[in-house]
Every structure is written in C-alpha cells, then in structure tokens.
Amino acid sequence: MHFLVPLDLPIIKRECFNRSYTVFSYFIALTISDIPILLVTNFIYIFITYMMTDQPMDCFRFFALFTTTLLLSFAAQGLGLIAGSMLNVKFTLILGSFFICPFVLFSNFFIHMKDTDDFFHFLFNLSFIKYAFEGSIQAIFGYERQKMHCDIDYCPFQLPHKFLEFLDVSENLNAIMTKLLIFIFIFRLIAFTIMHLRLMR
C-alpha cells in the first residue's frame, strides 16, 4: 500500500479542460482502482502476521483485524491524497511524510492518553491511527479471549482484559470502525475539494 499519492495535476488539468473526464469521475476512478491492491496487500500482511504471532484460530478476530487495517490503509491513503493535491510531485515526496507525524505521535502507542494532561486529549481523538491501534488491540485481545499461555512465574498480562485495561482500550470495535470510516470520508472530501479548486483555477 502507498501513503503518498503524488498527482500530476498539469496533465489532469489539461485532460479535464479537454473534457476527457470530470474531476469527480477521475477522483472516483482513482479511489476504486486502489481497492483491489489494498485488499490483497492487507490480507497477505495480516495473514502472515496473524499466523507468525500464533493468534487464536478465530475467523471473527482475523477478519476484525483485517478490516481495521484495511480502514487504516484507506484513511492513510486519503491523507496522502490531500498531500498530493496540495503540493507538486517533488514536494509531496519530500514533505508528505510530515503530514502523518502528528497522527502517529498521538496514536496512544508512544504516548499514552492517560499519561497526558486533559488539555491534550482532543489531539488523541483527532488521530485516526489511535483508533486503528485500539481496534487492532480489541480484535486480538478483546471479546472474552481466554487466558494466554505463559512459561514464567509472573505474567501480568496473562489475562487479556488486563492488557486492555493497561492500554485503556474500552471502546467498542463497531464504534472504532465507524470513526475510521468518518476519517476516510473527511480526508477524501478534503482531497477532492483541494484537487477541484486547483484544477478549476
């Protein structure tokens, strides 16, 4: 999957001006053409990761994890489309990666939300990666997973719900996926608006 989508706006602008297609039809075609690639690459990645980490052979858990990472891919690609619509090809490749840095920083992985001041909590709630991270954790360790095997005397996270409590993951998986869908819609709407404004100038 790719995060950065450098768009060759001069060519698209010329072809839209010649009425080869509209901006909307181009954007829809761009979105649809990436669906098979994202489906296949995410499935391969999740299948290998799921098997290598010896997770329970549970179809629900597997497809919940797969769906969460797929939604994450679409959201990240939408952010990449925003960068590609705003900047030219050269600057997109150089500066585009910085677009995702705040989302990674406030993903509840490096810095835990419970360890920060209440004033900064809204930044965590604006991070789509936070919801993808929590959705993945919920898919693997939630839904009354059985006690995990441990070879040492003291295992603080042998009970999966203790791990969820430690990471402060309590939100329902359906709510998490709904929020990821909202991020996907907002990112693509912003990308389309920027692209439309730039092409119509």
Secondary structure, 3 states (H helix, E strand, C coil): CCCCCCCCHHHHHHHHHCCCCCHHHHHHHHHHHHHHHHHHHHHHHHHHHHHHCCCCCCHHHHHHHHHHHHHHHHHHHHHHHHHHHHCCHHHHHHHHHHHCHHHHHCCCCCCCHHHCCHHHHHHHHCCHHHHHHHHHHHHHHCCCCCCCCCCCCCCCCCCHHHHHHHCCCCCCHHHHHHHHHHHHHHHHHHHHHHHHHHHCC
